[in-house]
Amino acid sequence: MNQTPSESDRPSILVVDDTPENLRLLVNLLTQKGYKVRAVPSGKLALSGIELSRPDLILLDIMMPEMNGYEVCETLKANDSTKNIPVIFISAMSEVLDKIQAFKVGGVDYVTKPFQAEEVLARVELHLDNRNLQKNLEARNQDLAKALEQLTATQNYLIQSEKMAALGQLVAGIAHEINTPLGAIRASSSNIVRALEESLGEFPKLFGRLSEEQQDVFVSLVDEARSRQKNYGTVPPLETRTRKRALTRQLQKYDIEEARYIADTLMDMGIEGEVEPFLSLLQCPDAEEIVQLAYNFLSLQLNNKNITIAVENASKVVFALKRYAHYDHTGDKQVVDIPESLDTVLELYHNQLKQGVAVRRDYRPLPTLWGYPDELNQVWTNLVQNALHAMKGKGTLEICVDCCDSNIAIEFTDSGSGIPPDIQTRIFDPFFTTKSAGEGSGLGLDIAKKIVEKHKGEIAVNSIPGQTTFKILLPVEEKPRDRGK
């Protein structure tokens, strides 16, 4: 059942315009959509009001007496407490130079008067969503920064005691491991900014030229690409080229211009095979730009997912310290979807893998496995990270999942330099590492082994130069009884 959001939960919007008719129109439009709206007739009053109460979004006119919209925006962006408030310019000035100036002073969008209500609402919703994403990211980064501060403080204290020196190294190692998901967050955030910059200016123009039917097809294209991403893995380069040529020929059969470029973008989105449902888009004059726009929208969704995954994995690394110091078996087992959890971790490492690592997946049908999904994700994360380090970012990573007697077998095989025979028996020991100082704590495989043993399983390694395989066996058990029964 839908509930009306409380007053404090409703987004607040400040409308600044010296024309009373425009103010009334925008206030009524936004209020009907459930937003909290304040209206002021001048730039100076707007700046005074913002000091008292920060809005989530500002709709700003340009031509105003005393202080124009450009000056208001520049003032806001020069203030650390207001620089992140998104500003959408709404003006009758339609020259390209006017729009360029608006973006130069810090505006995120530009709507030309007379405007369409639907256009204003769509852009307001888009930038409020982006602002919420930015706030969540800032809050999560603050939490991670606090966690790092606490870990660093603990490290400084423990190092003073020779008896606790090993635990001090543990804290240092975990602090280092947090950098991996933080890097994923930074990369995904940059991708989001790039996609927004490419899309915001073109979206209103392109989308406005589409018929209602074509607009529905556009939405279907993005939805279809998003649904295919879950099972769309990395494809070897030769096979990718073969598929792209086949898709290009298919598009050319329908006399689609720029078929090769469009095929490249569709492949990046995971769209192959049947393209007939999207022909009304692909055959229009702006097909190239429209497909790129769809790809950018898909990129926003996927990178938001990457940020969520990275934050979750950073939290798991922090929790690993507690599990190591006080190993606990609390919590109920859940059904674990092994292929899905593997794909989740591979998605997290997508940016590193795509630079030169071919990933081959062989997932066979599996029986139901009961276990602890979050902890198993930590095992996959460590093994993928080690494989990347061993291959120095170039090579092949094969992941095979199959049944073996009454166990589920998961194998990670990389084409790296291998593990010397004389140290293979030590790699699961706590604090043992072959990495250079500062590159690892030597706890990753020890933690992975403890997690596997918690599942009553086994982990082993077999390595020769050019081929290292970590094999995990997890026993298939009956559904555990609920506690208290």
QUISUL-V402777 format. One record per residue. N is the residue number from 1. RES is the residue in one letter. PHI is phi in whole degrees, 0 to 359 (999 if undefined). Layout:
# QUISUL-V402777
n=N res=RES phi=PHI
n=N res=RES phi=PHI
This chain:
# QUISUL-V402777
n=1 res=M phi=999
n=2 res=N phi=289
n=3 res=Q phi=242
n=4 res=T phi=288
n=5 res=P phi=296
n=6 res=S phi=292
n=7 res=E phi=301
n=8 res=S phi=289
n=9 res=D phi=273
n=10 res=R phi=284
n=11 res=P phi=299
n=12 res=S phi=254
n=13 res=I phi=232
n=14 res=L phi=256
n=15 res=V phi=252
n=16 res=V phi=239
n=17 res=D phi=199
n=18 res=D phi=273
n=19 res=T phi=259
n=20 res=P phi=303
n=21 res=E phi=298
n=22 res=N phi=295
n=23 res=L phi=299
n=24 res=R phi=297
n=25 res=L phi=297
n=26 res=L phi=291
n=27 res=V phi=298
n=28 res=N phi=297
n=29 res=L phi=300
n=30 res=L phi=283
n=31 res=T phi=295
n=32 res=Q phi=297
n=33 res=K phi=271
n=34 res=G phi=91
n=35 res=Y phi=274
n=36 res=K phi=277
n=37 res=V phi=236
n=38 res=R phi=244
n=39 res=A phi=236
n=40 res=V phi=225
n=41 res=P phi=267
n=42 res=S phi=209
n=43 res=G phi=293
n=44 res=K phi=295
n=45 res=L phi=296
n=46 res=A phi=299
n=47 res=L phi=296
n=48 res=S phi=294
n=49 res=G phi=293
n=50 res=I phi=294
n=51 res=E phi=297
n=52 res=L phi=275
n=53 res=S phi=211
n=54 res=R phi=282
n=55 res=P phi=279
n=56 res=D phi=276
n=57 res=L phi=202
n=58 res=I phi=234
n=59 res=L phi=258
n=60 res=L phi=233
n=61 res=D phi=283
n=62 res=I phi=260
n=63 res=M phi=280
n=64 res=M phi=222
n=65 res=P phi=289
n=66 res=E phi=69
n=67 res=M phi=214
n=68 res=N phi=280
n=69 res=G phi=297
n=70 res=Y phi=301
n=71 res=E phi=293
n=72 res=V phi=298
n=73 res=C phi=295
n=74 res=E phi=299
n=75 res=T phi=296
n=76 res=L phi=297
n=77 res=K phi=287
n=78 res=A phi=277
n=79 res=N phi=255
n=80 res=D phi=301
n=81 res=S phi=280
n=82 res=T phi=235
n=83 res=K phi=294
n=84 res=N phi=269
n=85 res=I phi=286
n=86 res=P phi=292
n=87 res=V phi=240
n=88 res=I phi=254
n=89 res=F phi=280
n=90 res=I phi=235
n=91 res=S phi=209
n=92 res=A phi=280
n=93 res=M phi=284
n=94 res=S phi=245
n=95 res=E phi=288
n=96 res=V phi=300
n=97 res=L phi=297
n=98 res=D phi=297
n=99 res=K phi=292
n=100 res=I phi=300
n=101 res=Q phi=298
n=102 res=A phi=299
n=103 res=F phi=288
n=104 res=K phi=295
n=105 res=V phi=277
n=106 res=G phi=120
n=107 res=G phi=293
n=108 res=V phi=260
n=109 res=D phi=198
n=110 res=Y phi=214
n=111 res=V phi=242
n=112 res=T phi=267
n=113 res=K phi=278
n=114 res=P phi=290
n=115 res=F phi=256
n=116 res=Q phi=265
n=117 res=A phi=302
n=118 res=E phi=297
n=119 res=E phi=295
n=120 res=V phi=299
n=121 res=L phi=295
n=122 res=A phi=296
n=123 res=R phi=287
n=124 res=V phi=300
n=125 res=E phi=297
n=126 res=L phi=300
n=127 res=H phi=283
n=128 res=L phi=292
n=129 res=D phi=297
n=130 res=N phi=295
n=131 res=R phi=295
n=132 res=N phi=297
n=133 res=L phi=298
n=134 res=Q phi=296
n=135 res=K phi=297
n=136 res=N phi=297
n=137 res=L phi=296
n=138 res=E phi=296
n=139 res=A phi=295
n=140 res=R phi=292
n=141 res=N phi=295
n=142 res=Q phi=295
n=143 res=D phi=298
n=144 res=L phi=295
n=145 res=A phi=296
n=146 res=K phi=296
n=147 res=A phi=298
n=148 res=L phi=296
n=149 res=E phi=297
n=150 res=Q phi=293
n=151 res=L phi=295
n=152 res=T phi=295
n=153 res=A phi=297
n=154 res=T phi=297
n=155 res=Q phi=300
n=156 res=N phi=300
n=157 res=Y phi=287
n=158 res=L phi=289
n=159 res=I phi=297
n=160 res=Q phi=293
n=161 res=S phi=252
n=162 res=E phi=298
n=163 res=K phi=297
n=164 res=M phi=254
n=165 res=A phi=299
n=166 res=A phi=298
n=167 res=L phi=292
n=168 res=G phi=297
n=169 res=Q phi=295
n=170 res=L phi=300
n=171 res=V phi=298
n=172 res=A phi=298
n=173 res=G phi=296
n=174 res=I phi=294
n=175 res=A phi=301
n=176 res=H phi=292
n=177 res=E phi=296
n=178 res=I phi=296
n=179 res=N phi=299
n=180 res=T phi=296
n=181 res=P phi=295
n=182 res=L phi=297
n=183 res=G phi=297
n=184 res=A phi=296
n=185 res=I phi=296
n=186 res=R phi=298
n=187 res=A phi=295
n=188 res=S phi=294
n=189 res=S phi=298
n=190 res=S phi=296
n=191 res=N phi=297
n=192 res=I phi=297
n=193 res=V phi=298
n=194 res=R phi=298
n=195 res=A phi=297
n=196 res=L phi=294
n=197 res=E phi=298
n=198 res=E phi=286
n=199 res=S phi=265
n=200 res=L phi=299
n=201 res=G phi=287
n=202 res=E phi=270
n=203 res=F phi=303
n=204 res=P phi=299
n=205 res=K phi=292
n=206 res=L phi=291
n=207 res=F phi=296
n=208 res=G phi=292
n=209 res=R phi=273
n=210 res=L phi=273
n=211 res=S phi=288
n=212 res=E phi=300
n=213 res=E phi=294
n=214 res=Q phi=294
n=215 res=Q phi=297
n=216 res=D phi=296
n=217 res=V phi=294
n=218 res=F phi=301
n=219 res=V phi=297
n=220 res=S phi=297
n=221 res=L phi=298
n=222 res=V phi=295
n=223 res=D phi=297
n=224 res=E phi=295
n=225 res=A phi=297
n=226 res=R phi=296
n=227 res=S phi=293
n=228 res=R phi=278
n=229 res=Q phi=295
n=230 res=K phi=301
n=231 res=N phi=248
n=232 res=Y phi=262
n=233 res=G phi=269
n=234 res=T phi=290
n=235 res=V phi=252
n=236 res=P phi=305
n=237 res=P phi=305
n=238 res=L phi=296
n=239 res=E phi=293
n=240 res=T phi=299
n=241 res=R phi=297
n=242 res=T phi=298
n=243 res=R phi=296
n=244 res=K phi=295
n=245 res=R phi=296
n=246 res=A phi=295
n=247 res=L phi=292
n=248 res=T phi=297
n=249 res=R phi=297
n=250 res=Q phi=297
n=251 res=L phi=291
n=252 res=Q phi=297
n=253 res=K phi=300
n=254 res=Y phi=262
n=255 res=D phi=58
n=256 res=I phi=273
n=257 res=E phi=289
n=258 res=E phi=51
n=259 res=A phi=300
n=260 res=R phi=294
n=261 res=Y phi=295
n=262 res=I phi=297
n=263 res=A phi=297
n=264 res=D phi=301
n=265 res=T phi=293
n=266 res=L phi=299
n=267 res=M phi=297
n=268 res=D phi=298
n=269 res=M phi=275
n=270 res=G phi=90
n=271 res=I phi=269
n=272 res=E phi=221
n=273 res=G phi=76
n=274 res=E phi=288
n=275 res=V phi=246
n=276 res=E phi=304
n=277 res=P phi=298
n=278 res=F phi=250
n=279 res=L phi=298
n=280 res=S phi=299
n=281 res=L phi=274
n=282 res=L phi=292
n=283 res=Q phi=264
n=284 res=C phi=276
n=285 res=P phi=300
n=286 res=D phi=262
n=287 res=A phi=303
n=288 res=E phi=300
n=289 res=E phi=292
n=290 res=I phi=293
n=291 res=V phi=296
n=292 res=Q phi=297
n=293 res=L phi=296
n=294 res=A phi=299
n=295 res=Y phi=297
n=296 res=N phi=296
n=297 res=F phi=296
n=298 res=L phi=298
n=299 res=S phi=298
n=300 res=L phi=301
n=301 res=Q phi=293
n=302 res=L phi=291
n=303 res=N phi=288
n=304 res=N phi=297
n=305 res=K phi=296
n=306 res=N phi=298
n=307 res=I phi=297
n=308 res=T phi=300
n=309 res=I phi=297
n=310 res=A phi=297
n=311 res=V phi=296
n=312 res=E phi=298
n=313 res=N phi=291
n=314 res=A phi=297
n=315 res=S phi=297
n=316 res=K phi=297
n=317 res=V phi=296
n=318 res=V phi=297
n=319 res=F phi=294
n=320 res=A phi=299
n=321 res=L phi=299
n=322 res=K phi=295
n=323 res=R phi=295
n=324 res=Y phi=290
n=325 res=A phi=285
n=326 res=H phi=220
n=327 res=Y phi=291
n=328 res=D phi=226
n=329 res=H phi=251
n=330 res=T phi=288
n=331 res=G phi=102
n=332 res=D phi=269
n=333 res=K phi=289
n=334 res=Q phi=231
n=335 res=V phi=291
n=336 res=V phi=251
n=337 res=D phi=268
n=338 res=I phi=302
n=339 res=P phi=302
n=340 res=E phi=295
n=341 res=S phi=292
n=342 res=L phi=295
n=343 res=D phi=296
n=344 res=T phi=298
n=345 res=V phi=292
n=346 res=L phi=297
n=347 res=E phi=295
n=348 res=L phi=298
n=349 res=Y phi=265
n=350 res=H phi=304
n=351 res=N phi=297
n=352 res=Q phi=283
n=353 res=L phi=294
n=354 res=K phi=289
n=355 res=Q phi=287
n=356 res=G phi=172
n=357 res=V phi=249
n=358 res=A phi=271
n=359 res=V phi=255
n=360 res=R phi=244
n=361 res=R phi=244
n=362 res=D phi=227
n=363 res=Y phi=256
n=364 res=R phi=264
n=365 res=P phi=303
n=366 res=L phi=232
n=367 res=P phi=284
n=368 res=T phi=289
n=369 res=L phi=244
n=370 res=W phi=258
n=371 res=G phi=188
n=372 res=Y phi=243
n=373 res=P phi=304
n=374 res=D phi=298
n=375 res=E phi=288
n=376 res=L phi=294
n=377 res=N phi=300
n=378 res=Q phi=294
n=379 res=V phi=296
n=380 res=W phi=300
n=381 res=T phi=300
n=382 res=N phi=295
n=383 res=L phi=290
n=384 res=V phi=294
n=385 res=Q phi=299
n=386 res=N phi=296
n=387 res=A phi=296
n=388 res=L phi=299
n=389 res=H phi=295
n=390 res=A phi=294
n=391 res=M phi=271
n=392 res=K phi=53
n=393 res=G phi=80
n=394 res=K phi=226
n=395 res=G phi=150
n=396 res=T phi=231
n=397 res=L phi=243
n=398 res=E phi=250
n=399 res=I phi=236
n=400 res=C phi=241
n=401 res=V phi=230
n=402 res=D phi=203
n=403 res=C phi=270
n=404 res=C phi=220
n=405 res=D phi=58
n=406 res=S phi=258
n=407 res=N phi=237
n=408 res=I phi=259
n=409 res=A phi=255
n=410 res=I phi=239
n=411 res=E phi=239
n=412 res=F phi=247
n=413 res=T phi=238
n=414 res=D phi=242
n=415 res=S phi=261
n=416 res=G phi=286
n=417 res=S phi=289
n=418 res=G phi=94
n=419 res=I phi=248
n=420 res=P phi=305
n=421 res=P phi=304
n=422 res=D phi=288
n=423 res=I phi=243
n=424 res=Q phi=298
n=425 res=T phi=282
n=426 res=R phi=250
n=427 res=I phi=293
n=428 res=F phi=267
n=429 res=D phi=285
n=430 res=P phi=301
n=431 res=F phi=72
n=432 res=F phi=273
n=433 res=T phi=209
n=434 res=T phi=259
n=435 res=K phi=281
n=436 res=S phi=293
n=437 res=A phi=303
n=438 res=G phi=90
n=439 res=E phi=264
n=440 res=G phi=184
n=441 res=S phi=265
n=442 res=G phi=80
n=443 res=L phi=255
n=444 res=G phi=302
n=445 res=L phi=288
n=446 res=D phi=297
n=447 res=I phi=295
n=448 res=A phi=301
n=449 res=K phi=298
n=450 res=K phi=297
n=451 res=I phi=294
n=452 res=V phi=296
n=453 res=E phi=294
n=454 res=K phi=298
n=455 res=H phi=271
n=456 res=K phi=62
n=457 res=G phi=250
n=458 res=E phi=226
n=459 res=I phi=225
n=460 res=A phi=216
n=461 res=V phi=230
n=462 res=N phi=225
n=463 res=S phi=221
n=464 res=I phi=226
n=465 res=P phi=305
n=466 res=G phi=90
n=467 res=Q phi=201
n=468 res=T phi=237
n=469 res=T phi=237
n=470 res=F phi=260
n=471 res=K phi=243
n=472 res=I phi=243
n=473 res=L phi=246
n=474 res=L phi=243
n=475 res=P phi=291
n=476 res=V phi=271
n=477 res=E phi=249
n=478 res=E phi=292
n=479 res=K phi=302
n=480 res=P phi=293
n=481 res=R phi=289
n=482 res=D phi=292
n=483 res=R phi=295
n=484 res=G phi=86
n=485 res=K phi=250
